[in-house]
Amino acid sequence: MELSEQADAAWYKISKAYLAAGYPPITAWFFPPPGDERVTNELEAARYIKAIAVARARFGLDYKGLDEILRENEISDEAFDLLSDLGRKYDQAGFPQRVNWSLPCEDGPVIRELAARGYVEAFAIGRYRFTDYGQHHVMENRRP
């Protein structure tokens, strides 16, 4: 979908702010209306953002918006290295059942990037585990 020039400029600011915030969960990252009513409505109709507050005073990313940001920005070297490291540890542990296996990971932009990209999910405070997608990625890309 092609956005108007004004909506595209607003979307650029939103996506850069999201990246600068360190890939926070989209259920916990909010922002004021990104522009006048027309721009806000256009981004909402495109499903890039969604109203969070009843009075439309706060907005958050919609899943399509997150997908667009991730598509436009390649995985960082740090996130790729962490994913590779987690894959090696999973291999060394003998490929335990994904739902019961987790690793301690310090919360921060790198692990949150992997979560935003769908590779890992929070399991408990300070612990993450692979999603089905993350487990599949690790198994498809492992080296014997």
C-alpha positions in Angstrom: 0.0 0.0 0.0 1.3 3.4 -0.9 0.9 6.1 1.7 0.4 9.8 1.1 3.5 11.9 1.5 2.4 13.2 4.9 1.5 9.7 6.2 4.8 8.3 4.9 6.7 11.0 6.8 4.7 10.2 10.0 5.3 6.5 9.5 9.0 7.1 9.1 9.2 8.9 12.4 7.2 6.1 14.1 9.4 3.3 12.8 12.6 5.1 13.7 11.2 5.8 17.2 10.3 2.1 17.6 13.9 1.0 16.6 15.4 3.7 18.9 13.3 2.4 21.8 15.0 -1.0 21.3 12.2 -3.2 19.9 9.8 -3.0 22.8 6.8 -5.4 22.8 4.1 -3.7 20.7 1.6 -4.3 23.6 3.7 -2.0 25.8 4.8 0.8 23.4 2.5 3.7 22.8 2.7 7.2 21.2 0.4 10.2 20.7 -1.5 10.7 17.4 1.2 10.8 14.7 -0.3 13.7 12.8 -3.5 15.4 11.9 -6.7 13.4 11.8 -6.3 12.5 8.1 -2.7 11.2 8.6 -3.7 9.3 11.7 -6.8 7.8 10.0 -4.7 6.8 6.9 -2.1 5.0 9.0 -4.9 3.3 11.0 -6.7 2.3 7.8 -3.5 0.8 6.4 -3.3 -1.2 9.7 0.1 0.2 10.6 -1.2 1.6 13.9 -4.2 1.2 16.1 -5.9 3.3 18.7 -5.2 2.2 22.2 -7.0 4.8 24.3 -10.8 5.4 24.0 -10.4 9.1 23.1 -7.7 8.2 20.4 -5.1 10.0 22.6 -2.6 7.1 22.4 -1.7 4.7 19.6 0.4 1.6 19.2 1.7 -0.5 16.4 -0.6 -2.9 14.7 1.0 -6.2 13.6 1.1 -5.1 10.0 3.1 -2.0 11.1 5.5 -4.2 13.0 5.9 -6.5 10.0 6.7 -3.5 7.8 9.4 -2.2 10.2 11.0 -5.6 10.4 10.9 -6.1 6.6 12.5 -2.7 6.1 15.3 -3.4 8.6 17.5 -6.4 8.5 18.3 -8.4 11.6 21.1 -6.7 13.5 24.5 -8.4 13.8 24.1 -8.6 17.6 20.7 -10.3 17.3 22.0 -12.7 14.7 25.0 -13.6 16.9 22.7 -14.1 19.9 20.4 -16.3 17.9 23.4 -18.4 16.7 24.6 -18.7 20.3 21.2 -19.8 21.6 21.1 -22.3 18.8 24.4 -23.8 19.8 23.3 -24.0 23.4 20.1 -25.7 22.3 22.2 -28.2 20.3 24.5 -28.8 23.3 21.5 -29.4 25.6 20.4 -32.3 23.3 17.4 -30.6 21.6 15.1 -30.7 24.6 11.3 -30.0 24.1 11.0 -26.4 23.2 8.2 -25.7 25.7 10.2 -26.9 28.7 13.6 -25.4 27.7 14.6 -21.8 28.4 17.8 -19.8 28.8 18.5 -16.8 31.0 18.8 -13.7 28.9 19.3 -10.2 30.1 16.4 -8.0 28.9 17.5 -5.5 26.3 17.2 -4.4 22.7 18.9 -7.5 21.3 16.7 -10.2 22.9 13.7 -7.9 22.3 14.6 -7.8 18.6 14.6 -11.6 18.5 11.2 -11.6 20.2 9.8 -9.0 17.8 11.1 -11.1 14.9 9.3 -14.1 16.3 12.4 -16.2 17.2 12.0 -16.2 21.0 9.3 -15.4 23.6 9.5 -14.5 27.2 9.2 -17.6 29.4 9.7 -16.2 32.9 11.3 -13.2 34.3 14.8 -13.1 32.8 14.3 -16.2 30.7 13.4 -16.7 27.1 12.6 -19.8 25.0 12.3 -20.5 21.3 9.0 -20.1 19.5 8.1 -22.8 17.0 9.4 -20.5 14.3 12.7 -19.9 16.2 13.2 -23.6 16.9 12.5 -24.4 13.2 15.0 -21.7 12.1 17.7 -23.1 14.4 17.2 -26.6 13.2 17.2 -25.6 9.5 20.4 -23.6 9.9 22.5 -25.8 12.3 25.8 -27.2 11.2 26.5 -30.8 12.1 
